Each structure stands twice: as C-alpha cells, then as structure tokens.
Amino acid sequence: MTPVLVGTAVAFASGPVSVWLFGATLIASVAIHAGANLINDYYDHVRGVDTVDAIGPSGVIQRGWLSPQAMYTGALVLFACGAVAGVGIIAVRGPIILLLGVLSVAAGYAYTGGPLPLGYLGLGDAVVFIFMGGVITVGTYFVQTGGVSAAAVWAALPIAALVDAILVANNLRDIEGDRARSKRTLAVVLGTAGTRTHYLVLLVGAYAAVVAGVALRGLPVWALATVLTIPLARRTWEAVRSQQDPLRLTAMGIRGTARLHQSVGLLLAAAFVMSRFL
C-alpha cells in the first residue's frame, strides 16, 4: 500500500490524479502481494521449511486451519483478482502495464515456487527491492501519468531499501532454521554479522537517498521531514544488532522496520502533496 501512496503523491505533485486508477492500482498491488505471501507459505510448508513451531509463517497450514491446497488455491485467486483489477489499467496505459503485471506475478510465484525458487537461491532480496519497492512505486506513477520521472525513481529508492530491510530482519531471525533446511537465503550466505551489516546499509541508504534526492532536486525539500523517523530507525537497528530471542526480534526488528517503512513512505507522500501547494 505504501509504495502506491508514494507513487500517486509524486504524480499529484505535477498534476491531477485519477481516483479510479489509484483504486485499481492499490487493489492489484495488494492482491499480488497477498498472493505471493500465500504462495510463500505454501511452498515453505511443502519443502519442509515451515514447521508447527516456526515463528515466521502465518501458521494456518501448520495448525490445520487451512489445507495446503486451499492455501495454494487462495494464492491463485488473489493473483487472478490482481489481474482483473489490472485490466482497466492496461486499457488506459497499454502493454507496459501488462508486462509489469506479468513480471510481478511471476516474481511473486517464483520467490518460493517452481523448480528454481528465487528465495532459496539468495535472490529474494533483489526481487523484493525491485518489485515491491521500485516497480510498484514507479509503476504507480506511470499509471497516473503515462511516463517516468526522476522524482518517481528517487522516491522509490528509500521505499525499496526499507521494504527489503523488512525481509532482511525476517531472514536474520530465521537464519538457523533456513540453514538447517537448505533454504539458501542471502542471510544464510552472508551469515549473522553480514546480514546485520546488510540491514544497516539499507537503513543508511534509505536516508542517504532522500538527502541526495533533495540535494539534486529530485525530491522536494519537504522530504527531509523523513529524518524525524531516525529515532525509530535507531530502535529497529538496536533490535536487529543485539536481539537473539526470535520473538523479540519479530516484535522489535521486523514489525518495527515495517512501521519505519510506512512512516517514511507517508512522510514522502506528504512532502510531494505539500510541494504542489507551497
């Protein structure tokens, strides 16, 4: 949801936006994201990565609330809903949106599905950074305007960095279990110390992108308001840096990073809205 808000706000800064295109983009992106999460839970269960005592997954399969087949079917239904929502957008913006939609669904499925699951090959972070950060933000701007701008790209960078940081914190928590079950995430490749460094680079990179974007006039000066979230970023970093308990890392690291991602996104969106009037 946050990348769609940011992409729409960037478009709003330079002209009117379409409410129905915003709604369709939001529905499509949320449906594809949710479908990818269900596919992830399904294939992690099938491959034996998620067990009944695992902290990370939703647990609906492990607890017997839904069958694996129901989870898989639900994912396909959500992908179909995203496709239906995208039909109207494609009618307005043409084949580029069709291509982005197909690639997004394929990436969501291939994250843990198929013969070469990207999340098991250390490529999950790249998928999340590119698709859940960059493609959604810049793609939303394209939906509204029919083009791409430097402002949309600059705005996408901190969003992409922080959404990937959520995944990094998640994979840090699961690193031992993933290693034991041969799930070769980037965290498993880098190790605990390397993964913590990766997380810190993403946090610092998000703020550096904002500062550079403002300095190079790609972002409005109001975007510097994102520095107000630095105390939250510091708390999440302390959790990621020092926490050993999976439950506390989930609460303080993963969920804290998700709140940071949302907060930075809302402040960026507000900055672009303000830039139109001030």
Secondary structure as UniProt FT lines:
FT   HELIX           2..14
FT   HELIX           19..46
FT   TURN            47..48
FT   TURN            52..53
FT   TURN            60..64
FT   HELIX           68..93
FT   HELIX           95..110
FT   TURN            111..112
FT   HELIX           118..120
FT   HELIX           124..127
FT   HELIX           128..135
FT   HELIX           136..145
FT   HELIX           150..173
FT   HELIX           175..180
FT   TURN            181..182
FT   HELIX           186..215
FT   TURN            216..217
FT   HELIX           221..229
FT   HELIX           230..242
FT   HELIX           246..248
FT   HELIX           249..254
FT   HELIX           255..277
//
